[in-house]
Amino acid sequence: MAASPGSAGVGGSGAIHGSSPPGFAFDPGLEIKTRSVEQTLLPLVSQITTLINHKDNTKKSDKTLQAIQRVGQAVNLAVGRFVKVGEAIANENWDLKEEINIACIEAKQAGETIAALTDVANLNHSESDGQITIFADKTGVIKAARLLLSSVTKVLLLADRVVIKQIITSRNKVLATMERLEKVNSFQEFVQIFSQFGNEMVEFAHLTGDRQNDLKDEKKKAKMAAARAVLEKCTMMLLTASKTCLRHPNCESAHKNKEGVFNRMKVALDKVIEIVTDCKPHGETDTSSVSIFHAIKEFKVNIEALQENPYFQSKENFSATLEVILEQMEDFTDSAYTSHEHRERILELSTQARVELQQFLSVWMQAQSKKTKSITEELELTILKISHSLNELKKELHSTAMHLAADLLKYHADHVVLKALKLTGVEGNLEALAEYACKLSEQKEQLTETCRLLRHVSGTESLEITCIHAEETFQVTGQQIISAAETLTLHPSSKIAKENLDVFCEAWESQISDMSMLLREISDVFEGRRGEKYGYLSLPKPMKNNVNKSLKPDKPDSEEQAKIAKLGLKLGLLTSDANCEIEKWEDQENEIVRYGQNMSRMAYSLYLFTRGEGPLKTSQDLIHHLEVFAAEGLKLTSSVQAFSKQLKDDDKLMLLLEINKLSPLCHQLQTVTKTSLQNKVFLKVDKCITKTRSMMALLVQLLSLCYKLLKKLQMENSRWVSVTNKDTVDSKT
């Protein structure tokens, strides 16, 4: 069966409808329905295949025949649902309408044929014994089943093309808005464009998330995950970096910082398109070197194949391949961070591998001319010896990389350099900035080199991609932290410059946390525990219950994790919108502003929680956090109601209509936090995030409305004061 269109699980329910150009509208929900129907069809078609593989003279009872008929009818019904989805896709995509409709007609005909040929009423009755021989037209059923598979595959492939086009179109919209953001000169204009950009990024995140879930190739899936992680984190960075540039337009380091974010996002967007279209620009090929573990695995396979075919490869090929592997070992032996003991052991095992290969080649050459039992046994022994040597070498390389990484993460766990950079920035100390920037550069080099070593021992292609992503992230983020710190040092009283540095430091800390998880996964693969999945680190792990062992807590599946990640991304973008609205207020001590800031900060912590990051570590932390968040919402409600008393009737009514929506949401969130869902942790988290997101969306509207009404009130008061002063002067005259 061909790969089906890009949705597995949640689908793009949050995509912006009506935003696609004419002839290219596509409801992402159709994709989910297509997948659902496909999953129904495949087992049924498999049953049909089993049925038609019977012996021609087989007799079946009435009960069996009824079962056959039910399968045929079920196939026909499933095909009917599939065809409806296909026709809906065709009607919304005129360029593919004819092809999809033809395939749908074929599928419908095949389904009806299977239903007719498996209908008991149409089967032949044998007069001799009253038994019934199934499938009088066995050939017809086979043809219908083949036509069904063929037509369904066509529809899925065409729908897949629609999804790819939709991702490309979404990427183009994001790029166009990014170009506008790069050129913006006023803060007001930036706020408007960034709001549009946030919506487009949410849509793009939905589409690419569904596509990532659907990818069968683990390497592509890892590349997609890395590109999407860059886009998600850079969205937050782009906001603060752009605001810093607008606040300090003549600051060179601020512009450098912003350009770095834009450039990285553009590269990530291009990477996504390369993955979904399965092609590289200008015919480029993947130039990344093969990891040592992969090369050793291939080498061992080729050597062991010689037992079956002694002429499989030449002597020179084996020698050259081993030299390439040993040359790659220089990444370990030449590293300044490899300990003396590990370096000596690696060199010793490399020499031993060369000796073992020479002995093997000698015996192998004899085995080609003499095919005696003793030579065959000696060949097997030399193969075992060289395999053992290479295994020992792998163990040593794995130990070297893992120890180095673990020590490095432990040493930098307290983030002393980042804290020092923040402090020197606030103090405006340029000399100290140079000193700590140099230390961060050293730390960056240590981490990037460690990632290169980890890549060699990662064991799977997907983990190799994760190592490359970590290396690139440390390389880029390290430089961006330095430019952000320089901007703050030049403008030590700038709140936005401080916030910008905080965002980049958080990205660094987040990557350090991700690297810890990467070490666990590499260790699991090396020890043969591959396939174990880690959910959100912040969520509680299942507790053992000796009293009631039948009660098992829910474990998150990929669909649940994708759903919560999407909700979290929306929440993160809403906090950005709220911060943009808060920035407009001149009086940052205003009660409405203070409560709005508190809610925005708490919502951002919840966003970090969905990524397995931030201060919230357990479900109890989350519940307490949300209770405080709801309380802050009620305080905001009281403040806005107090402000409304200063307004005229029309304005007061308009504001009260909005604020009356927030109070019920606060109480609903409090109810959800107190509701026991037993062990369904993810369901409760989902409900909480959904409520919080609704409250944040309303907060953004309230902040905007209150700001406009406050400005209007101030203008009216100003005019009243002006008129009063004029009357006073006139009376004195």
Backbone hydrogen bonds, N-H to C=O, Kabsch-Sander energy under -0.5 kcal/mol:
donor,donor_aa,acceptor,acceptor_aa,energy
7,S,5,P,-3.1
10,V,8,A,-0.7
13,S,11,G,-1.0
15,A,12,G,-2.0
17,H,15,A,-0.7
19,S,16,I,-1.1
24,F,21,P,-1.8
25,A,92,E,-0.6
30,L,27,D,-2.0
31,E,27,D,-0.7
31,E,28,P,-0.6
32,I,28,P,-1.2
33,K,29,G,-2.1
34,T,30,L,-2.6
35,R,31,E,-2.3
36,S,32,I,-2.7
37,V,33,K,-2.8
38,E,34,T,-2.6
39,Q,35,R,-2.4
40,T,36,S,-1.2
41,L,37,V,-2.6
42,L,38,E,-2.5
44,L,40,T,-1.1
45,V,41,L,-2.9
46,S,42,L,-2.0
47,Q,43,P,-1.8
48,I,44,L,-2.2
49,T,45,V,-2.4
50,T,46,S,-2.0
51,L,47,Q,-2.4
52,I,48,I,-2.1
53,N,49,T,-0.5
53,N,50,T,-1.0
54,H,51,L,-1.0
58,T,55,K,-1.8
60,K,132,I,-1.7
65,L,61,S,-2.2
66,Q,62,D,-2.4
67,A,63,K,-1.7
68,I,64,T,-2.3
69,Q,65,L,-2.3
70,R,66,Q,-2.2
71,V,67,A,-2.0
72,G,68,I,-2.3
73,Q,69,Q,-2.5
74,A,70,R,-2.6
75,V,71,V,-2.5
76,N,72,G,-2.0
77,L,73,Q,-2.5
78,A,74,A,-2.5
79,V,75,V,-2.6
80,G,76,N,-2.1
81,R,77,L,-2.1
82,F,78,A,-2.4
83,V,79,V,-2.9
84,K,80,G,-1.9
85,V,81,R,-1.9
86,G,82,F,-2.5
87,E,83,V,-2.9
88,A,84,K,-2.0
89,I,85,V,-2.2
90,A,86,G,-2.3
91,N,87,E,-2.4
92,E,88,A,-1.0
92,E,89,I,-0.5
93,N,90,A,-1.2
95,D,23,G,-0.6
96,L,93,N,-1.5
97,K,93,N,-0.6
97,K,94,W,-0.6
100,I,96,L,-2.5
101,N,97,K,-2.6
102,I,98,E,-2.2
103,A,99,E,-2.0
104,C,100,I,-2.4
105,I,101,N,-2.4
106,E,102,I,-2.1
107,A,103,A,-2.2
108,K,104,C,-2.5
109,Q,105,I,-2.4
110,A,106,E,-2.4
111,G,107,A,-2.5
112,E,108,K,-2.4
113,T,109,Q,-2.3
114,I,110,A,-2.4
115,A,111,G,-2.2
116,A,112,E,-2.3
117,L,113,T,-2.7
118,T,114,I,-1.2
119,D,116,A,-1.1
122,N,119,D,-1.5
123,L,119,D,-0.5
123,L,120,V,-1.3
126,S,131,Q,-1.6
127,E,125,H,-0.5
130,G,126,S,-1.2
132,I,60,K,-0.9
133,T,124,N,-0.9
134,I,58,T,-0.6
134,I,132,I,-0.6
138,K,135,F,-0.7
138,K,136,A,-0.6
141,V,137,D,-1.5
142,I,138,K,-2.0
143,K,139,T,-2.4
144,A,140,G,-2.3
145,A,141,V,-2.6
146,R,142,I,-2.3
147,L,143,K,-2.5
148,L,144,A,-2.4
149,L,145,A,-2.4
150,S,146,R,-2.4
151,S,147,L,-2.7
152,V,148,L,-2.6
153,T,149,L,-2.2
154,K,150,S,-1.9
155,V,151,S,-2.2
156,L,152,V,-2.5
157,L,153,T,-2.5
158,L,154,K,-2.4
159,A,155,V,-2.7
160,D,156,L,-2.0
161,R,157,L,-1.6
162,V,158,L,-1.6
163,V,159,A,-2.1
164,I,160,D,-2.3
165,K,161,R,-2.3
166,Q,162,V,-2.3
167,I,163,V,-2.4
168,I,164,I,-2.4
169,T,165,K,-2.6
170,S,166,Q,-2.5
171,R,167,I,-2.6
172,N,168,I,-2.4
173,K,169,T,-1.9
174,V,170,S,-2.2
175,L,171,R,-2.6
176,A,172,N,-2.3
177,T,173,K,-2.2
178,M,174,V,-2.4
179,E,175,L,-2.1
180,R,176,A,-1.4
181,L,177,T,-2.3
182,E,178,M,-2.2
183,K,179,E,-1.1
184,V,180,R,-0.8
184,V,181,L,-0.5
190,F,186,S,-2.0
191,V,187,F,-2.3
192,Q,188,Q,-1.6
193,I,189,E,-2.4
194,F,190,F,-3.0
195,S,191,V,-1.7
196,Q,192,Q,-1.5
197,F,193,I,-2.5
198,G,194,F,-2.6
199,N,195,S,-1.7
200,E,196,Q,-2.2
201,M,197,F,-2.3
202,V,198,G,-2.0
203,E,199,N,-2.1
204,F,200,E,-2.4
205,A,201,M,-2.6
206,H,202,V,-2.2
207,L,203,E,-2.3
208,T,204,F,-2.6
209,G,205,A,-2.1
210,D,206,H,-2.3
211,R,207,L,-2.0
212,Q,208,T,-2.6
213,N,209,G,-2.0
214,D,210,D,-1.4
215,L,211,R,-1.3
215,L,212,Q,-0.5
218,E,216,K,-0.6
221,K,217,D,-2.4
222,A,218,E,-2.2
223,K,219,K,-2.1
224,M,220,K,-2.7
225,A,221,K,-2.4
226,A,222,A,-2.3
227,A,223,K,-2.4
228,R,224,M,-2.6
229,A,225,A,-2.0
230,V,226,A,-2.0
231,L,227,A,-2.0
232,E,228,R,-2.4
233,K,229,A,-2.3
234,C,230,V,-2.6
235,T,231,L,-1.4
236,M,232,E,-0.8
237,M,233,K,-1.6
238,L,234,C,-3.1
239,L,235,T,-1.2
240,T,236,M,-1.6
241,A,237,M,-2.8
242,S,238,L,-2.2
243,K,239,L,-2.2
244,T,240,T,-2.2
245,C,241,A,-1.8
246,L,242,S,-2.2
247,R,243,K,-2.2
248,H,244,T,-2.3
251,C,248,H,-1.8
252,E,250,N,-0.7
255,H,251,C,-1.6
256,K,252,E,-2.3
257,N,253,S,-2.2
258,K,254,A,-2.2
259,E,255,H,-2.6
260,G,256,K,-1.8
261,V,257,N,-1.3
262,F,258,K,-2.2
263,N,259,E,-2.7
264,R,260,G,-1.9
265,M,261,V,-2.2
266,K,262,F,-2.2
267,V,263,N,-2.0
268,A,264,R,-2.1
269,L,265,M,-2.5
270,D,266,K,-2.2
271,K,267,V,-2.1
272,V,268,A,-2.0
273,I,269,L,-1.7
274,E,270,D,-2.2
275,I,271,K,-1.9
276,V,272,V,-2.5
277,T,273,I,-2.2
278,D,274,E,-1.0
279,C,274,E,-1.3
283,G,280,K,-1.2
284,E,281,P,-1.6
287,T,285,T,-0.8
293,F,456,H,-1.9
295,A,291,S,-2.2
296,I,292,I,-2.8
297,K,293,F,-2.1
298,E,294,H,-2.2
299,F,295,A,-2.2
300,K,296,I,-2.5
301,V,297,K,-2.0
302,N,298,E,-2.2
303,I,299,F,-2.0
304,E,300,K,-2.5
305,A,301,V,-1.5
306,L,302,N,-0.5
306,L,303,I,-1.3
307,Q,304,E,-1.2
308,E,305,A,-1.1
309,N,305,A,-2.0
312,F,309,N,-1.7
318,F,314,S,-1.3
319,S,315,K,-1.8
320,A,316,E,-2.7
321,T,317,N,-2.5
322,L,318,F,-2.3
323,E,319,S,-2.0
324,V,320,A,-1.9
325,I,321,T,-2.0
326,L,322,L,-2.7
327,E,323,E,-2.1
328,Q,324,V,-1.7
329,M,325,I,-0.9
330,E,327,E,-1.4
331,D,328,Q,-1.9
332,F,329,M,-1.8
333,T,329,M,-2.3
334,D,330,E,-2.7
335,S,332,F,-0.6
338,T,335,S,-1.0
343,R,339,S,-2.3
344,E,340,H,-2.4
345,R,341,E,-2.1
346,I,342,H,-2.3
347,L,343,R,-2.2
348,E,344,E,-2.3
349,L,345,R,-2.3
350,S,346,I,-2.0
351,T,347,L,-2.1
352,Q,348,E,-2.0
353,A,349,L,-2.1
354,R,350,S,-1.8
355,V,351,T,-2.0
356,E,352,Q,-2.6
357,L,353,A,-2.1
358,Q,354,R,-2.1
359,Q,355,V,-2.1
360,F,356,E,-2.2
361,L,357,L,-3.0
362,S,358,Q,-2.0
363,V,359,Q,-2.1
364,W,360,F,-2.8
365,M,361,L,-2.3
366,Q,362,S,-1.5
367,A,363,V,-2.3
368,Q,364,W,-1.3
369,S,365,M,-0.8
369,S,366,Q,-0.8
370,K,366,Q,-3.4
371,K,369,S,-0.5
372,T,370,K,-0.5
376,T,372,T,-1.9
377,E,373,K,-2.3
378,E,374,S,-2.2
379,L,375,I,-2.4
380,E,376,T,-2.1
381,L,377,E,-2.0
382,T,378,E,-2.3
383,I,379,L,-2.1
384,L,380,E,-2.1
385,K,381,L,-2.2
386,I,382,T,-2.4
387,S,383,I,-2.1
388,H,384,L,-2.2
389,S,385,K,-2.3
390,L,386,I,-2.2
391,N,387,S,-2.1
392,E,388,H,-2.4
393,L,389,S,-2.0
394,K,390,L,-2.3
395,K,391,N,-2.3
396,E,392,E,-2.0
397,L,393,L,-2.4
398,H,394,K,-2.7
399,S,395,K,-2.5
400,T,396,E,-2.4
401,A,397,L,-2.5
402,M,398,H,-2.5
403,H,399,S,-2.4
404,L,400,T,-2.1
405,A,401,A,-2.5
406,A,402,M,-2.6
407,D,403,H,-2.5
408,L,404,L,-2.1
409,L,405,A,-2.6
410,K,406,A,-2.2
411,Y,407,D,-2.3
412,H,408,L,-2.0
413,A,410,K,-0.9
415,H,412,H,-1.2
419,K,415,H,-2.1
420,A,416,V,-2.3
421,L,417,V,-2.4
422,K,418,L,-2.1
423,L,419,K,-2.1
424,T,420,A,-2.8
425,G,421,L,-1.9
426,V,422,K,-2.1
427,E,423,L,-2.0
428,G,424,T,-1.0
429,N,424,T,-2.1
430,L,428,G,-1.0
433,L,429,N,-1.7
434,A,430,L,-1.9
435,E,431,E,-1.7
436,Y,432,A,-2.6
437,A,433,L,-2.5
438,C,434,A,-1.6
439,K,435,E,-1.5
440,L,436,Y,-2.3
441,S,437,A,-2.0
442,E,438,C,-1.9
443,Q,439,K,-2.3
444,K,440,L,-2.7
445,E,441,S,-2.1
446,Q,442,E,-2.2
447,L,443,Q,-2.4
448,T,444,K,-2.6
449,E,445,E,-2.2
450,T,446,Q,-2.0
451,C,447,L,-2.3
452,R,448,T,-1.6
453,L,449,E,-1.9
454,L,450,T,-2.6
455,R,451,C,-2.0
456,H,452,R,-1.1
457,V,453,L,-0.9
457,V,454,L,-0.6
458,S,454,L,-0.5
458,S,455,R,-0.9
464,E,460,T,-1.8
465,I,461,E,-2.0
466,T,462,S,-1.7
467,C,463,L,-2.2
468,I,464,E,-2.2
469,H,465,I,-2.5
470,A,466,T,-2.3
471,E,467,C,-2.4
472,E,468,I,-2.5
473,T,469,H,-2.4
474,F,470,A,-2.4
475,Q,471,E,-2.1
476,V,472,E,-2.6
477,T,473,T,-2.8
478,G,474,F,-1.9
479,Q,475,Q,-1.1
480,Q,476,V,-2.0
481,I,477,T,-2.5
482,I,478,G,-1.5
483,S,479,Q,-1.9
484,A,480,Q,-2.4
485,A,481,I,-2.6
486,E,482,I,-2.1
487,T,483,S,-1.9
488,L,484,A,-2.0
489,T,485,A,-2.3
490,L,486,E,-2.0
491,H,487,T,-1.5
494,S,491,H,-2.1
495,K,493,S,-0.6
498,K,494,S,-1.6
499,E,495,K,-2.5
500,N,496,I,-2.4
501,L,497,A,-2.0
502,D,498,K,-2.2
503,V,499,E,-2.0
504,F,500,N,-1.8
505,C,501,L,-2.3
506,E,502,D,-2.4
507,A,503,V,-1.7
508,W,504,F,-1.8
509,E,505,C,-2.6
510,S,506,E,-2.5
511,Q,507,A,-1.9
512,I,508,W,-1.9
513,S,509,E,-2.1
514,D,510,S,-2.4
515,M,511,Q,-2.0
516,S,512,I,-1.3
517,M,513,S,-1.4
518,L,514,D,-2.1
519,L,515,M,-2.0
520,R,516,S,-1.4
521,E,517,M,-2.1
522,I,518,L,-2.5
523,S,519,L,-2.3
524,D,520,R,-2.3
525,V,521,E,-2.2
526,F,522,I,-2.2
527,E,523,S,-2.0
528,G,525,V,-1.3
529,R,524,D,-3.8
532,E,529,R,-1.3
535,G,533,K,-0.5
539,L,536,Y,-0.8
546,N,544,K,-0.6
551,L,548,N,-1.0
552,K,550,S,-0.9
554,D,679,N,-0.9
561,Q,557,D,-2.4
562,A,558,S,-2.4
563,K,559,E,-2.2
564,I,560,E,-2.5
565,A,561,Q,-2.4
566,K,562,A,-2.2
567,L,563,K,-2.3
568,G,564,I,-2.5
569,L,565,A,-2.3
570,K,566,K,-2.3
571,L,567,L,-2.1
572,G,568,G,-2.4
573,L,569,L,-2.1
574,L,570,K,-2.1
575,T,571,L,-2.0
576,S,572,G,-1.3
577,D,573,L,-2.1
578,A,574,L,-2.6
579,N,575,T,-2.3
580,C,576,S,-2.1
581,E,577,D,-1.9
582,I,578,A,-2.4
583,E,579,N,-2.1
584,K,580,C,-0.7
584,K,581,E,-0.8
585,W,581,E,-0.5
585,W,582,I,-1.2
588,Q,586,E,-1.2
590,N,587,D,-1.3
594,R,590,N,-2.7
595,Y,591,E,-2.6
596,G,592,I,-2.1
597,Q,593,V,-2.9
598,N,594,R,-2.3
599,M,595,Y,-2.3
600,S,596,G,-2.3
601,R,597,Q,-2.6
602,M,598,N,-2.3
603,A,599,M,-2.4
604,Y,600,S,-2.0
605,S,601,R,-1.8
606,L,602,M,-1.7
607,Y,603,A,-2.1
608,L,604,Y,-2.3
609,F,605,S,-1.9
610,T,606,L,-1.6
611,R,607,Y,-0.6
611,R,608,L,-1.1
612,G,609,F,-1.6
613,E,608,L,-2.7
617,K,615,P,-0.6
622,L,618,T,-1.9
623,I,619,S,-2.5
624,H,620,Q,-2.3
625,H,621,D,-2.4
626,L,622,L,-2.5
627,E,623,I,-2.0
628,V,624,H,-2.1
629,F,625,H,-2.2
630,A,626,L,-2.6
631,A,627,E,-1.9
632,E,628,V,-2.5
633,G,629,F,-1.9
634,L,630,A,-1.8
635,K,631,A,-2.1
636,L,632,E,-2.4
637,T,633,G,-2.0
638,S,634,L,-2.0
639,S,635,K,-2.2
640,V,636,L,-2.7
641,Q,637,T,-2.2
642,A,638,S,-2.1
643,F,639,S,-2.2
644,S,640,V,-2.1
645,K,641,Q,-0.8
645,K,642,A,-0.7
646,Q,643,F,-1.8
647,L,644,S,-1.5
652,K,648,K,-3.2
653,L,649,D,-2.7
654,M,650,D,-2.2
655,L,651,D,-2.2
656,L,652,K,-2.6
657,L,653,L,-2.1
658,E,654,M,-1.1
659,I,655,L,-2.7
660,N,656,L,-2.2
661,K,658,E,-1.5
662,L,658,E,-0.6
662,L,659,I,-0.8
663,S,659,I,-1.4
665,L,661,K,-1.0
666,C,662,L,-2.2
667,H,663,S,-2.0
668,Q,664,P,-2.5
669,L,665,L,-2.4
670,Q,666,C,-2.1
671,T,667,H,-2.0
672,V,668,Q,-2.4
673,T,669,L,-2.3
674,K,670,Q,-1.2
675,T,671,T,-1.1
675,T,672,V,-0.5
677,L,675,T,-0.5
680,K,677,L,-2.5
681,V,679,N,-2.3
684,K,680,K,-1.8
685,V,681,V,-2.5
686,D,682,F,-2.5
687,K,683,L,-2.1
688,C,684,K,-2.5
689,I,685,V,-2.7
690,T,686,D,-2.2
691,K,687,K,-2.2
692,T,688,C,-2.6
693,R,689,I,-2.8
694,S,690,T,-1.9
695,M,691,K,-2.2
696,M,692,T,-2.4
697,A,693,R,-2.3
698,L,694,S,-1.9
699,L,695,M,-2.3
700,V,696,M,-2.2
701,Q,697,A,-1.5
702,L,698,L,-2.7
703,L,699,L,-2.8
704,S,700,V,-1.9
705,L,701,Q,-2.6
706,C,702,L,-3.2
707,Y,703,L,-2.0
708,K,704,S,-2.1
709,L,705,L,-2.6
710,L,706,C,-2.5
711,K,707,Y,-2.4
712,K,708,K,-2.2
713,L,709,L,-2.4
714,Q,710,L,-2.6
715,M,711,K,-2.2
716,E,712,K,-2.2
717,N,713,L,-2.5
718,S,714,Q,-2.4
719,R,715,M,-2.4
720,W,716,E,-2.1
721,V,717,N,-2.7
722,S,718,S,-2.4
723,V,719,R,-2.5
724,T,720,W,-2.5
725,N,721,V,-2.6
726,K,722,S,-2.0
727,D,723,V,-2.3
728,T,724,T,-2.1
729,V,725,N,-2.3
730,D,726,K,-2.5
731,S,727,D,-2.2
732,K,728,T,-1.9
733,T,729,V,-2.1
